[in-house]
Amino acid sequence: MITVQSFVFSEFQVNTYVLYDESKQCIIIDPGCNNPRQQAELTGFISAQELKPVRMINTHGHIDHVAGDSFVKRTYDIPLAMHEKDVFLLEKALHFAELFDIFAEQPPVPDQILKEGDEVHFGNSVLSVFHIPGHSPGSIVLYAGKDAFLIAGDVLFKGSIGRCDLPGGNHETLIKGITGKLMILPRETVVYPGHGPVTTIGHEYDTNPFLQAK
Ligand SMILES: [Zn+2]
């Protein structure tokens, strides 16, 4: 069974997630930790739980979600995985850091490209990859069907959806992806978003103002 540990990091209040199971292997998702105190919080948790990081994943390439990539790579020397359509954002990371006034180091080049339908394995667990563009061209959602949760990145929030006015964004594409791929999942599926509180597919299906039929 997968345990989800969340952290809130950086000026952008990004949710960083550590996923682990009984094997003690873990995956680090969207390491937003961009100062020593937050970086120590992440590594302190991993040491205290005696976890072994095996991979890092960016749900997408926006600067707040990748600001700590370089730190994680340096600390654990694990592969970085993401969708290829957001790699251009990583390449311009320092430009975006300046633009959005956030401290970040240049992220490493991704080691592994994830695409729709891929599976990410760690320990005894598996995550399915959904490609849901619209917030960014290469946004992915990681779905743990057996454990009934998903890591949504900035695709879906409690009561909202990702903004679509950044480079490569598209509102219709995002809505289509959310309705076609996420709203068909079991209602009890827990949604861990890239910012803000946890929700469920059922709650968003019923109440999210962006997903109600016009
Ligand atoms: Zn974003």
Boltz pocket constraint, residues with backbone or C-beta under 6 A from the ligand:
constraints:
  - pocket:
      binder: B
      contacts: [[A, 60], [A, 62], [A, 135], [A, 154]]
      max_distance: 6.0
